[in-house]
């Protein structure tokens, strides 16, 4: 093999290693409604990847395909080098995909700590008998998981609410607890569906800081849906834009906000 061929082969291998997830020609329909049409993009390891577009563009449907809530009619999704066929949500979670939701989905009667502990379920190896007794190996395992969750609580600066039932918490803190539960899964890919929806300015600034810290501190790859364009342009490495189920742009924040199709379809112009 020539030196040039070896160099090209090495470049291809490095590019493949950087790609964590690939969406190829994915289409999704509900009866006669086409939610996604031939969508393709990738998510690189270690990046913050934003998915934006107007309401009804297919953004949440795209996340639902990635973590197995929906199964595409056509196309394929490849995660960590393996093409997935009709994967279910728990299988996606076990392989390293965690998710937060547009509407907070917590156990309202449970404390902050107990909610975050539920994110460790897939990491628990002891059988049900030992867990029921809470003795011996199961007790040691539970202590290890609690220590890990306490570290997440410290990281998210929510020590003061660790024993508070989440149903009594304000909305912004509930969103932070939901982020903590997703982090407890130690995901390779974290999907965030409108993590700042309904927040005031101070809460948004806190959530932006935590998202950036998660990306840098835990080295977690993040894909997020967000309508606040200031946030998207500030924290994202790359942006993909959807409109009515079609991809209309894909690139860096600067490239996307200068794209006339994106301006016409979503961003608008200042007057």
N, C-alpha and C positions, 0 to 999 in steps of 0.2 A: 504494500500500500504506500502511495506517495505521501510526502510530508503534507501537501495541500489537502489530500483526502483525509488524512488523520486529523488535521486541524478542523476541517469542516465537520467531521464526525464528532469531534469533541465539542464544537459549538452547538450542534444539534442535541447532544446528550445534556449539556448544561441548560439549554433552553427547556428541554423536557423536564429536567429536575426542578426548575423554577416554577413550572406550572402545576398548581395543586388541583384545580378543577377545570374541566373543559365542557362547555355546553355546545353541542353541534347540531344545528338544523332542527331544533326542538319546536314542535307544534303541539298545541293543546286545544281541544274543543270540548264544549259542553252543549250537547245536542247540535243545534245549528249555529251556535255562537262560537266563533274562533277567538279564543283568548290570547293565544300566542301563535305567531306565524313564522316558522323557519328562523328561529333565533339562534345566533352563534356568538359566543364570547368566551374568554377564559378568565380565571382568577389565579394570579401568581402568588406563590408562597411568600408570606410576610407583608403583603400589601393591604391597604384599605381600598376596597372596590365599591364604588357607589352605583346604585341602580336608580335612575330618576325618570320622571315623566309625569304627565297629567293624570288625574284620577281616571281609572279604567284603562290605564295603559298596559296592564298585565304584570306589574312589578311583583305584587304578592303572589300571584300565580306562578311566577318564575321561581321565587323562593320555595313555594310549596312543591314544585317539581324537584328542586335540588335536594330537599330533605324528605322526600317520599310521601308527602300528603297527597300529591297528584301524580299520576303516571302519564307522561306525554303520549300523544297519539303516534308521533313519529320523532325521529332524531335519537340522540343518545347523550348521556351524561357520564363523563369519566372523572373519577375522584381518586387521587393518589395512584394513578396509572391503571386503575381497574374500571372497566365499563360496567355500569350498574344496570341490571335488568329488573324493573318493577320493584325497587327497594321500598321497604316499609319504614316509617319514621323511627322505630326502635332500632332497626338495623343501621340506618344512617347515623343515629346517635352512637351506637356501639362502635362505628368505624371512625368517629371523630367529628361529627357535624352537630353543633348545638344551635339553639334557636331561641330568640325572644319574639314576642308577638305584638301586633299593632295595638291590641287591647290586652291589658295586663291579665295574665293567666297564672295566678298564684293560689295557694291554699289559704284562704282568708282567715280561717280559725287557728292556723298554726303560726308559731313565732317566726321571726326572721331567720334565726339559726336553723330551725327545723325545715323551713322552705329551702334554704340553701343546701342542707344535707340531702334533700331528695335528688339533687343533681349528682350525688355520689352513688346512687343506686347501682348503676352499671359497673361501678368499680368494686362492689362488694362481692367477695368470693365465697364467704361461708354460707352453708346451706340454711334453709329456713329453720331447721330444728335448733341449731346453735344460736341463730339470731333471736329466736323466740325465748330461749333461756337467758340470753344476754350474759353469757358466762364463757370463760376460757378464751379460745381463739376469737370468737365473735365479739367479745368485749374489747379485746385488744385491737381488733380491726375497727370497731366503732370509735374508739379513742383516736386512732390515727386519722380517720375521716373527719372527726370533729376538729382536730387540730388544723387540718387543711382548710376547713370551712371558716374557722376562726381567723386564719390568715387572710382569707378573702374578705371577711368582714372588716378587718383592720385596713386592708388595701382600699376598700370602698368607703372608708370613714363612716361606718354605720354601727360602731360599737354600742352607742347609746340606745339603739333599738333592737339589739340582738335577741332580747327576750320578749319583745312586744309582738302581739298578734298583728299580722300584716294588714288585716282588715281595718285596723285603727290608724294606719299610717296615711299621711298625705300622698297624693298621686306620684309626685316626683320621687319620693323615697321608695314607693312600691316598684317603680321602674328600675331603681337601683338594686333592689332585692332580686328582681327578675334577672338582671344582668349577673348578679352574684351566683344565682342558681345555675345559669348557663356556664359560667366560668368554672364552677365546681366539677363540671364534666371533663375539664382539661381538653377542650376541643382543639382540633387542628384548624377547623373552619367555623367561625362564629357568624351566624346570620342574624342581623338586627333589622326588624321591621318597624320603621318609624320610631326609633328609640327616644326622640325628643318631642313627639307629638303631644300637644296639650301642656307643655311646660312653659314656665315663665323664663325670662332672660337669664336669671341667676342659675336656675336649674339646668338650662341648656348649656351654660358655660361649664358647669360641673360635669355634666354627662359627656361633653366633648373632651374634657380633660381625662376622664376615666377611659373613654374609648381609645384615645391616643396612648394612654399609659398601658392599657391591656395589650395593644399592638406592640409596644416597645418592650414592656417588662416581661410579659408572658410569650412574646413573639407569636402572637395569635393572628392568623389571617382573618380579615373581617370583610364581609359583604353587607352593605347596609342600604336600606331604602330610607330616603329622607327628603322632605319637601323644602326645608330651609336651605336655600341655595348658598347663603353665606357659610353655613356649616359644611355643606358638601364641597364647596370650592376650597375651603380652608384645610380640611382634614383628609381629603381623598387623594390617592395616588392616581387612580384612573376612574373614569365615569362612563357607563353605558346608558344610553337614553332610549326609552321605549315610547311609542305612541300607538294606541289602538292595537297592541299586540305585535307591532313591527319594530325592529331596531332601526333608529334613524341616525345614530351617531355613537362613536366609541373612541375614547382617547383621553388625554390629560385634561384636567379642569380647564386650562387655558384654551385648549383646542375645542372643547365642547362648547364653552360659553361664547366662542367666536363663530360657531357653526350657524349659518343662517337658518337651516331647517330647525335647529333646536330653539333659536330665538323666536321663530314664527310659531312653533308648536307649543312651546312651554315657557321660555324665559320672558318673552316680550321685550320691549325696549323702554328706556327711561325717557320721560318727557319733561 
